[in-house]
Amino acid sequence: MTAVGEPGPHGSAASQLTCRALGHVLGVAPSQLRDDSPLPDIGADSVAVLVFADVVEAFAVQAELPGFSVDSAKLRVARNVGDLAESLTWQTR
């Protein structure tokens, strides 16, 4: 498995998916979220992060992203939006 994520606001597919899903969970526009936004500062507590994992998986299914998963170990230690993006993985061949 390889982590998908790049520095910068919404630079990678994982970052875009993260901001879309997290924005949905928090009720904010994805454009308001930056990779360096600390989770507590944007209102994302541990419950919101768990809901984020469910929402991002549902969004991935809708987008037909085969081999997609959320790395729960990385999710548990995420401190900012970029860390959440790095918790998204796709199985590569």
Secondary structure as a PSIPRED ss2 file (coil, helix, strand):
# PSIPRED VFORMAT (PSIPRED V4.0)

   1 M C   1.000  0.000  0.000
   2 T E   0.000  0.000  1.000
   3 A E   0.000  0.000  1.000
   4 V C   1.000  0.000  0.000
   5 G C   1.000  0.000  0.000
   6 E C   1.000  0.000  0.000
   7 P C   1.000  0.000  0.000
   8 G C   1.000  0.000  0.000
   9 P C   1.000  0.000  0.000
  10 H C   1.000  0.000  0.000
  11 G C   1.000  0.000  0.000
  12 S C   1.000  0.000  0.000
  13 A H   0.000  1.000  0.000
  14 A H   0.000  1.000  0.000
  15 S H   0.000  1.000  0.000
  16 Q H   0.000  1.000  0.000
  17 L H   0.000  1.000  0.000
  18 T H   0.000  1.000  0.000
  19 C H   0.000  1.000  0.000
  20 R H   0.000  1.000  0.000
  21 A H   0.000  1.000  0.000
  22 L H   0.000  1.000  0.000
  23 G H   0.000  1.000  0.000
  24 H H   0.000  1.000  0.000
  25 V H   0.000  1.000  0.000
  26 L H   0.000  1.000  0.000
  27 G C   1.000  0.000  0.000
  28 V C   1.000  0.000  0.000
  29 A C   1.000  0.000  0.000
  30 P H   0.000  1.000  0.000
  31 S H   0.000  1.000  0.000
  32 Q H   0.000  1.000  0.000
  33 L C   1.000  0.000  0.000
  34 R C   1.000  0.000  0.000
  35 D C   1.000  0.000  0.000
  36 D C   1.000  0.000  0.000
  37 S C   1.000  0.000  0.000
  38 P E   0.000  0.000  1.000
  39 L C   1.000  0.000  0.000
  40 P H   0.000  1.000  0.000
  41 D H   0.000  1.000  0.000
  42 I H   0.000  1.000  0.000
  43 G C   1.000  0.000  0.000
  44 A C   1.000  0.000  0.000
  45 D C   1.000  0.000  0.000
  46 S H   0.000  1.000  0.000
  47 V H   0.000  1.000  0.000
  48 A H   0.000  1.000  0.000
  49 V H   0.000  1.000  0.000
  50 L H   0.000  1.000  0.000
  51 V H   0.000  1.000  0.000
  52 F H   0.000  1.000  0.000
  53 A H   0.000  1.000  0.000
  54 D H   0.000  1.000  0.000
  55 V H   0.000  1.000  0.000
  56 V H   0.000  1.000  0.000
  57 E H   0.000  1.000  0.000
  58 A H   0.000  1.000  0.000
  59 F H   0.000  1.000  0.000
  60 A H   0.000  1.000  0.000
  61 V H   0.000  1.000  0.000
  62 Q H   0.000  1.000  0.000
  63 A C   1.000  0.000  0.000
  64 E C   1.000  0.000  0.000
  65 L C   1.000  0.000  0.000
  66 P C   1.000  0.000  0.000
  67 G C   1.000  0.000  0.000
  68 F E   0.000  0.000  1.000
  69 S E   0.000  0.000  1.000
  70 V E   0.000  0.000  1.000
  71 D C   1.000  0.000  0.000
  72 S H   0.000  1.000  0.000
  73 A H   0.000  1.000  0.000
  74 K H   0.000  1.000  0.000
  75 L H   0.000  1.000  0.000
  76 R H   0.000  1.000  0.000
  77 V C   1.000  0.000  0.000
  78 A C   1.000  0.000  0.000
  79 R C   1.000  0.000  0.000
  80 N E   0.000  0.000  1.000
  81 V H   0.000  1.000  0.000
  82 G H   0.000  1.000  0.000
  83 D H   0.000  1.000  0.000
  84 L H   0.000  1.000  0.000
  85 A H   0.000  1.000  0.000
  86 E H   0.000  1.000  0.000
  87 S C   1.000  0.000  0.000
  88 L E   0.000  0.000  1.000
  89 T E   0.000  0.000  1.000
  90 W E   0.000  0.000  1.000
  91 Q C   1.000  0.000  0.000
  92 T C   1.000  0.000  0.000
  93 R C   1.000  0.000  0.000
